[in-house]
Amino acid sequence: MDLLRILIAILLPPLGVFLQVGIGAQFWINIILTLLGYIPGIVHAVWIIARR
């Protein structure tokens, strides 16, 4: 299941974070990072998924 979430996080980082933690602070942080740059959003999403 984590592999699927990581693949989703690479394509749509906020969706990957949402599937892992729901709507919360980490989700909004990821949206901001994704808007500022796609790569920071991916890194943050993969980090959130790998951490849990």
N, C-alpha and C positions, 0 to 999 in steps of 0.2 A: 504494500500500500504506500509506503514511503517513496518508493521509486516512481510511482504514478504521480504523487504529489510534487516530487522534484521536477518531473517532466512538465507538469502543469505550471509550476513556478517559473520555469524557463520561458514558457510561452506567454503566460499572464501572471506576473509575480503577485499582484494583490489577490488573485483567485487562490493561488497556492497557500498564502497566509490565511485567507479566510477559511479554507478547508481545514487548516490546522488549529487555529485559535478562535475563529469566529470574528465578529465585529468588536474590536477593542482597540486599545492604544497601538498595538503592533500592526494591526491592519491599516490604521490611518498613517502611521509612520511609513509603512511600505508604499502606500499610495503617493505620499509626498516624495519619497525617494525615487519612485518610478517616474513621476512627472519631472523631477530634476535630471534624471538620467536613467536610461533603461538598465544599464549594468548595475548601478547601486541597488536598484529594486530587486534584481535577480539575486545578487549576493545576499541581501537581507532576507529574502524569502527562503533561500536554501539554508541559510544559517538558522532561521526559525524552525524549519522542518527538521533539520539534522539535530538540533538541540533537544527536541522533545522525543 
